[in-house]
Amino acid sequence: MKGRLVWKGNLTFEGENEKGSKTTLSKEGISPMEMLLLSLGGCTGMDVISILQKMKEPVEEMEIEVEGERKEEHPRVFTRINLKFIVYGKVNPEKLKRAIELSQERYCSVSIMLKRGGVEVNWEYEIR
């Protein structure tokens, strides 16, 4: 896995992965720490959707709210991150809970890496 960042002036960088997809990181837009939160949400979201689809659960839509708390002093690392999975459809609560647990404990590399680094990652879910 490789990537490349190009400085675009001020505190703005354009990042590009090996596939040619691009994103912008900046003080005015999405900061690197916000990108990390979004990466965690995307990683676990992909896992949960994939697992629920394999379980043949009728997911119509899913949102993930992610919120992080950071230390006040530098380095301002995350100390706690909360995830809230909001799932629409007649999904079995036990299957949803199991899908989230599998993602958090086995599959989501971002979550596992953060936890090993001392970040408390909590989650909850709501079915609508």
C-alpha positions in Angstrom: 0.0 0.0 0.0 1.4 3.4 -1.0 0.3 7.0 -1.2 1.6 10.4 -2.1 0.9 13.8 -0.7 1.5 17.1 -2.6 1.6 20.4 -0.7 -0.9 22.8 -2.3 -0.1 25.9 -0.3 -0.9 27.2 3.2 -1.7 24.0 5.3 -3.3 22.1 2.5 -2.2 18.8 1.0 -3.7 16.7 -1.7 -3.3 12.9 -1.1 -3.5 10.3 -3.8 -3.5 6.5 -3.4 -2.1 3.9 -5.9 -5.5 3.7 -7.6 -5.5 7.4 -8.4 -8.2 8.4 -5.9 -7.6 11.8 -4.4 -8.5 13.6 -1.2 -7.7 16.9 0.4 -6.4 17.4 3.9 -6.3 20.9 5.3 -7.1 23.2 8.3 -10.1 24.6 6.5 -11.5 21.2 5.2 -10.9 17.8 6.7 -8.0 17.7 9.0 -5.7 14.6 9.4 -7.3 13.8 12.7 -10.8 14.1 11.3 -9.7 11.9 8.4 -8.6 9.3 11.0 -12.1 9.3 12.6 -13.7 9.0 9.2 -11.3 6.2 8.3 -12.4 4.3 11.5 -16.0 4.8 10.6 -15.5 3.7 7.0 -13.5 0.6 8.0 -15.9 -0.7 10.5 -18.9 0.3 8.4 -17.7 -1.7 5.4 -17.2 -4.7 7.8 -20.6 -4.4 9.4 -22.5 -4.0 6.1 -20.6 -7.0 4.6 -21.3 -9.2 7.6 -25.0 -8.2 7.7 -25.3 -8.9 4.0 -23.8 -12.4 4.5 -26.3 -12.9 7.3 -29.0 -11.9 4.8 -30.2 -9.1 7.1 -32.5 -6.5 5.3 -30.4 -3.3 5.8 -31.9 -0.4 4.0 -29.5 2.3 5.1 -26.7 2.8 7.6 -25.2 5.9 9.2 -22.2 6.0 11.5 -21.6 8.9 13.8 -18.1 9.1 15.1 -16.8 11.4 17.9 -13.3 11.6 19.3 -11.8 13.1 22.4 -8.2 14.2 22.4 -5.6 15.1 25.0 -5.2 18.8 25.7 -1.4 18.7 25.6 0.8 17.8 22.6 0.8 15.3 21.1 -3.0 15.7 21.0 -3.7 12.0 20.4 -7.2 10.5 20.7 -8.0 9.1 24.2 -11.5 8.0 23.4 -13.6 7.5 20.3 -17.4 6.8 20.3 -19.1 5.2 17.4 -22.9 5.1 16.9 -24.3 2.8 14.2 -27.7 3.9 13.0 -29.3 1.1 10.9 -32.5 1.4 9.0 -34.5 -1.8 8.3 -36.0 -4.8 10.1 -32.6 -5.9 11.2 -32.2 -8.5 14.0 -30.6 -6.6 16.9 -28.5 -9.6 18.0 -27.1 -10.1 14.5 -26.3 -6.4 14.3 -24.5 -6.5 17.6 -22.5 -9.6 16.5 -21.5 -7.9 13.2 -20.3 -4.8 15.1 -18.4 -7.0 17.6 -16.7 -9.0 14.8 -15.7 -5.8 13.1 -14.3 -4.2 16.3 -12.5 -7.4 17.6 -11.3 -9.1 14.4 -11.7 -7.3 11.1 -11.4 -3.5 11.3 -7.6 -2.8 11.2 -8.1 0.9 12.0 -10.0 0.1 15.2 -7.6 -2.6 16.3 -4.6 -0.4 15.7 -6.1 2.5 17.7 -7.0 0.2 20.6 -3.5 -1.3 20.7 -2.3 2.4 20.9 -4.3 2.9 24.0 -7.4 4.6 22.6 -10.7 3.6 24.2 -13.1 2.8 21.4 -16.8 2.5 22.4 -19.8 1.8 20.3 -23.6 1.7 20.4 -26.3 1.0 17.9 -29.8 2.1 17.1 -32.2 0.4 14.7 -34.8 2.6 13.0 
